[in-house]
Amino acid sequence: MYTPRLTLLLYGLIIICSSCQSKVSDDNQPLRLGCERMEEYLPLLKDKKVGLLVNHTSLVGETHILDTLLSREVKVTKIFAPEHGFRGKADAGEHVKNNVDSKTGLPVISLYGKNKKPSNEQLTDVDVVIFDIQDVGVRFYTYISSMHYMMEACAENNIKMLVLDRPNPNGDYFDGPVLEKEFSSFVGMHPIPVVHGLTVAELASMINEEGWLNDSVKCDLLTIQMENYRHDLVYALPVKPSPNLPNDLSIRLYPSLCFFEATNVSVGRGTYMPFQIIGYPDSTFGEFSFTPQSIDGMSKHPPQQDKICYGIDLREEPLNHRFSMNYFLQFNRLFHDDELVTNVRWFNLLAGNSSLLSKIKDGWTEEAIKNSWSDELAAYNILRKRYLLYP
């Protein structure tokens, strides 16, 4: 298991230590997250009823932003929770119900399941909404979809929205096919590549200014930028952003491995190595073996549960790993005449098109596949540059 200390050795950069959460950029300037720049946004909350779209990653230092704001007598009236819930313990895809926060007594409205967008009624006692969630910079990671719907609801109800910016652990590059409009879904709402290379504040501005909200409505949006952040900064997350992304390597491998979610191949859900191992119940798939099991708080019903899977161990992959189709193409070849993809619709939604699967079936190499989306990435690069807040 790698540690932030190993990251330091590999990169020679000063980064965040998960145990102490000290934050220093690579030029020895202190990194200040958006949530820490309270002098910028606390005055805007005076005498306002505040709603929070937050989860377990929404920490100011070691204190949750909810507790931080309440201690400063900010009138928080409601909590909105994304996928995995307010405390971040629900499985991927698990329905999360509305509830009451036991610590504060505040209502918690789930924005995952049937109610992905806050209703007018749910926003009646809110003047300002704060979004403060750690993202991982991948199009199908649904926290940014929840941000989109909240922006839309705020625009429709004349509510101001603040996005407190956080680092993107995959923010040093962008890659993958750009989503086509007809494949829009909750796992991909915007015409951006799989790895988009933006912070949440940069993406929120892009969504707002490009007219991607419903009927091209405009949100009264204010982004609170970080200080001393660079897109190439190596940033070790102090808290895992979701149950099955437990460390920085899993976050770097996630864009490359998520397509396996549309197959019967295990990516380690049901182990303590999710998104770092790949396997299938067939000994011809590799010498490395593991057995997915039900793990409460991570994967209650993982694919290939209680079956020995054989495949490859990626825990020695470099921490500067970038998006690759090689793993998927390798397993596709091992399936020979059988179909690797068992859920075509889900694969196409993750890919953002139907052409990627066709190329895979036709035997295209990774180089040829990547060349096929080079023009759309070039166009995206021009768009991205308009919204970059950091070097």
C-alpha positions in Angstrom: 0.0 0.0 0.0 1.6 3.3 -1.0 1.7 6.3 1.4 2.1 10.0 1.0 5.7 9.5 2.1 6.2 7.3 -1.1 4.6 10.0 -3.2 7.1 12.5 -1.8 10.0 10.1 -2.7 8.7 9.5 -6.2 8.0 13.1 -7.1 10.4 15.1 -5.0 7.6 17.5 -4.2 6.2 18.7 -0.9 2.6 17.5 -0.7 -0.2 17.0 1.8 0.5 14.5 4.5 -2.7 12.5 5.2 -2.0 12.3 8.9 -1.3 16.0 9.6 -3.1 17.6 6.6 -0.4 20.2 6.3 -0.6 21.8 2.9 2.4 23.2 1.0 2.7 23.7 -2.8 5.8 22.7 -4.8 7.3 26.2 -4.5 7.0 26.2 -0.7 3.9 28.5 -0.6 1.1 27.4 1.6 -1.9 25.9 -0.4 -5.1 27.4 0.8 -8.3 25.7 -0.2 -11.4 27.7 -1.1 -13.1 26.6 2.1 -10.2 28.0 4.1 -10.5 31.5 2.7 -13.4 32.3 5.0 -12.6 36.0 4.8 -13.8 35.8 1.2 -17.2 34.2 1.8 -18.3 34.6 5.4 -19.4 38.2 4.9 -21.7 37.0 2.1 -23.5 34.7 4.5 -24.4 37.3 7.1 -28.1 37.2 7.9 -28.6 34.6 5.1 -30.3 31.2 5.3 -27.6 28.8 4.0 -27.9 25.4 2.3 -24.9 23.1 2.0 -24.2 20.6 -0.8 -21.5 18.7 1.0 -20.3 15.3 2.2 -17.6 13.7 4.3 -14.8 15.4 2.3 -16.0 18.9 3.2 -13.4 19.6 5.8 -11.9 22.9 6.8 -8.7 21.6 8.3 -9.9 18.7 10.4 -13.4 20.1 11.1 -16.4 19.6 8.8 -17.5 22.8 7.1 -21.0 22.4 8.7 -19.6 22.6 12.2 -17.2 25.3 11.1 -20.0 27.5 9.9 -22.3 26.8 12.8 -19.5 27.8 15.2 -19.4 31.1 13.4 -23.1 31.6 13.9 -24.0 31.1 10.2 -27.6 30.1 9.8 -27.4 26.8 8.0 -30.9 25.5 7.3 -30.4 22.5 5.2 -27.9 19.9 4.0 -28.0 18.4 0.5 -26.1 15.1 0.0 -24.7 13.6 -3.2 -24.0 9.9 -4.1 -22.7 8.0 -1.1 -24.6 10.3 1.2 -23.7 13.0 3.7 -21.3 10.8 5.6 -20.0 9.1 2.4 -20.7 5.5 3.5 -23.3 4.3 0.9 -22.3 2.0 -1.9 -22.0 3.2 -5.5 -25.5 3.3 -6.9 -27.1 2.7 -3.5 -30.3 4.6 -2.8 -29.8 7.2 -0.1 -32.9 8.4 1.8 -33.6 11.8 3.2 -32.9 11.9 6.9 -31.9 14.2 9.8 -28.3 14.8 10.8 -28.1 13.3 14.3 -25.4 15.8 15.5 -27.1 19.0 14.4 -30.8 18.1 13.9 -30.7 19.6 10.4 -32.6 18.0 7.6 -30.5 16.1 5.0 -31.9 16.0 1.5 -30.5 13.2 -0.7 -29.7 14.3 -4.3 -29.1 10.7 -5.4 -31.8 8.4 -6.6 -35.1 9.8 -8.0 -34.5 13.2 -6.6 -31.3 14.4 -8.3 -32.3 18.0 -8.5 -33.6 20.0 -5.5 -37.2 21.0 -5.9 -38.5 24.5 -5.5 -40.1 23.5 -2.2 -36.7 22.1 -0.9 -35.1 25.4 -1.5 -37.8 27.7 0.0 -35.8 28.3 3.2 -32.4 28.9 1.4 -30.9 32.2 0.3 -27.4 30.9 -0.5 -26.1 27.4 -1.4 -22.5 26.4 -0.8 -20.9 23.5 -2.8 -17.8 22.1 -1.1 -17.0 18.6 -2.2 -13.7 16.9 -3.2 -13.9 15.8 -6.8 -11.5 13.5 -8.7 -11.6 15.1 -12.2 -13.4 12.4 -14.1 -16.6 13.0 -16.1 -18.5 10.0 -14.8 -17.8 10.8 -11.1 -21.3 12.0 -10.1 -20.5 14.8 -7.6 -20.1 17.2 -10.6 -23.5 16.1 -11.9 -25.0 17.0 -8.5 -23.3 20.3 -8.7 -24.8 20.9 -12.2 -28.4 20.2 -10.9 -27.9 22.4 -7.9 -26.7 25.3 -10.1 -29.7 24.8 -12.3 -32.1 24.8 -9.3 -30.4 27.9 -7.9 -30.8 29.7 -11.2 -34.4 28.8 -11.4 -35.1 30.0 -7.8 -32.9 33.2 -7.9 -30.5 31.7 -5.2 -26.8 32.5 -5.1 -24.4 29.6 -5.3 -20.9 29.5 -3.9 -18.4 26.9 -5.1 -15.5 26.5 -2.8 -12.6 25.2 -4.9 -10.5 22.1 -4.1 -7.6 20.5 -6.0 -8.1 18.0 -8.8 -6.0 14.9 -8.2 -6.2 14.2 -12.0 -5.9 17.9 -12.9 -2.5 17.7 -14.6 -3.9 16.5 -18.0 -7.1 15.7 -19.9 -7.8 12.7 -22.1 -10.5 10.4 -23.5 -13.4 10.8 -25.8 -15.6 13.9 -25.5 -19.2 13.1 -24.6 -21.7 13.3 -27.4 -25.0 15.0 -26.5 -27.2 12.0 -27.1 -25.3 10.0 -24.5 -25.9 12.5 -21.7 -26.8 11.0 -18.3 -26.1 11.4 -14.6 -22.7 9.7 -15.3 -21.9 12.3 -18.0 -23.8 15.5 -18.5 -21.3 17.7 -20.3 -19.4 17.6 -23.6 -16.0 17.1 -21.9 -13.5 14.3 -22.1 -13.4 11.4 -19.6 -10.5 13.2 -17.7 -11.4 16.8 -17.9 -8.5 18.5 -16.2 -10.6 21.1 -14.4 -11.2 22.0 -10.7 -14.9 22.1 -9.7 -14.8 25.9 -9.8 -13.4 26.0 -13.3 -16.0 23.4 -14.4 -18.8 25.3 -12.7 -17.9 28.4 -14.6 -17.7 26.5 -17.9 -21.1 25.0 -17.3 -22.6 28.4 -16.5 -21.0 30.4 -19.3 -21.4 27.8 -22.0 -25.1 27.6 -21.5 -25.2 24.0 -20.5 -27.9 24.4 -17.8 -31.4 23.7 -18.8 -32.8 26.3 -21.2 -29.4 28.0 -20.9 -30.4 29.6 -17.6 -27.6 31.4 -15.7 -26.7 30.7 -12.1 -25.7 33.6 -9.8 -22.4 31.8 -9.3 -19.4 32.9 -7.2 -16.3 30.7 -7.1 -13.9 30.9 -4.2 -10.5 30.1 -5.6 -7.6 28.4 -3.9 -4.3 30.2 -3.3 -1.0 28.8 -4.6 -2.5 26.0 -6.5 -1.1 24.6 -9.8 -2.7 22.0 -12.0 0.5 20.0 -11.9 0.6 20.0 -8.1 0.8 16.5 -6.6 -2.0 16.5 -4.0 -2.6 13.5 -1.7 -6.2 13.5 -0.6 -6.6 13.6 3.2 -9.9 11.8 3.0 -11.0 9.2 0.5 -13.6 10.8 -1.8 -15.8 7.7 -2.0 -15.8 4.3 -0.4 -14.0 2.5 -3.3 -11.3 5.2 -4.0 -9.2 4.6 -0.9 -5.9 6.2 -2.0 -4.3 8.3 -4.6 -3.3 5.4 -6.8 -6.9 4.2 -7.1 -7.9 7.7 -8.1 -5.2 7.8 -10.8 -6.3 4.4 -12.1 -10.0 5.0 -11.8 -10.5 6.6 -15.3 -8.8 3.7 -17.0 -10.6 1.0 -15.0 -14.2 2.3 -14.7 -15.2 0.9 -18.1 -14.9 -2.6 -16.6 -18.0 -1.6 -14.6 -20.0 -2.5 -17.7 -18.6 -6.1 -17.7 -18.4 -9.0 -15.3 -14.7 -8.4 -14.6 -13.9 -7.3 -11.0 -11.9 -4.2 -10.4 -11.4 -5.1 -6.8 -14.8 -4.0 -5.3 -15.2 -6.2 -2.3 -11.5 -6.1 -1.4 -9.4 -3.4 0.2 -7.7 -2.8 -3.1 -10.5 -1.4 -5.3 -9.5 0.1 -8.6 -6.0 -1.3 -8.1 -6.6 -4.9 -9.2 -8.4 -6.5 -12.1 -9.6 -10.1 -12.3 -12.1 -12.7 -13.5 -13.0 -16.2 -12.3 -10.8 -18.0 -14.8 -7.2 -19.0 -14.1 -6.0 -18.1 -17.6 -6.5 -14.4 -16.9 -3.4 -14.1 -14.7 -1.4 -15.5 -11.8 -2.5 -12.9 -9.3 -5.7 -13.9 -7.4 -8.2 -12.4 -5.0 -11.7 -13.1 -3.8 -14.3 -10.3 -3.6 -16.4 -10.4 -0.5 -19.2 -8.3 1.0 -17.6 -5.3 2.9 -20.0 -3.1 4.7 -19.3 0.6 3.9 -17.4 -0.3 0.7 -19.2 -3.0 -1.4 -22.1 -5.0 0.0 -22.7 -7.0 -3.2 -19.6 -6.7 -5.3 -19.3 -8.4 -8.7 -18.0 -12.0 -8.6 -18.7 -12.1 -4.8 -17.0 -15.1 -3.1 -15.4 -16.3 -6.3 -11.7 -16.5 -6.8 -10.7 -14.1 -9.5 -7.5 -14.2 -11.5 -5.8 -11.2 -13.2 -3.3 -8.5 -12.6 -2.1 -6.5 -9.6 -1.7 -2.8 -10.4 -0.5 -1.6 -7.0 3.0 -1.0 -8.4 1.8 1.3 -11.2 3.4 4.7 -11.1 1.5 7.5 -9.3 1.7 9.6 -12.5 -0.5 7.1 -14.4 -2.7 8.6 -17.1 -5.8 7.4 -18.8 -5.2 4.2 -20.8 -7.3 1.7 -22.7 -4.6 -1.0 -22.5 -6.0 -2.8 -19.6 -9.4 -3.0 -21.2 -8.0 -4.1 -24.5 -5.9 -6.8 -22.8 -8.9 -8.3 -21.1 -11.0 -8.0 -24.3 -8.4 -10.2 -26.0 -8.5 -12.7 -23.2 -12.3 -13.1 -23.7 -11.6 -14.3 -27.3 -14.9 -14.8 -29.0 -17.0 -14.0 -25.9 -18.3 -10.6 -25.2 -16.4 -8.7 -22.5 -19.1 -6.0 -22.3 -22.3 -7.3 -20.8 -24.1 -4.0 -20.4 -23.7 -2.1 -23.7 -25.9 0.8 -22.7 -23.9 1.4 -19.5 -20.6 1.2 -21.4 -21.7 3.7 -24.0 -22.9 6.1 -21.2 -19.5 5.9 -19.5 -17.7 6.3 -22.8 -20.1 9.1 -23.9 -20.5 7.6 -27.4 -21.2 4.2 -29.1 -18.1 4.4 -31.4 -15.6 3.4 -28.7 -17.1 0.0 -28.2 -17.3 -0.6 -32.0 -13.5 0.2 -32.3 -12.7 -2.2 -29.5 -14.7 -5.0 -31.2 -13.0 -4.2 -34.5 -9.6 -4.8 -32.9 -8.3 -1.2 -32.9 -5.1 -0.6 -31.1 -4.9 1.9 -28.2 -2.9 4.3 -30.4 -5.5 4.2 -33.1 -8.3 4.7 -30.6 -6.6 7.7 -29.0 -5.8 9.2 -32.4 -9.6 9.0 -33.2 -10.4 11.6 -30.6 -7.4 13.9 -31.0 -9.4 16.5 -33.0 -12.1 16.8 -30.4 -9.5 17.0 -27.6 -7.8 19.8 -29.5 -11.1 21.7 -29.6 -11.7 21.0 -25.9 -8.3 22.3 -25.1 -9.2 25.7 -26.6 -12.4 25.7 -24.5 -10.7 24.6 -21.3 -8.1 27.4 -21.5 -10.9 30.0 -21.3 -11.9 28.8 -17.8 -8.5 27.9 -16.2 -8.1 29.8 -12.9 -4.6 28.3 -12.2 -1.4 27.8 -14.1 
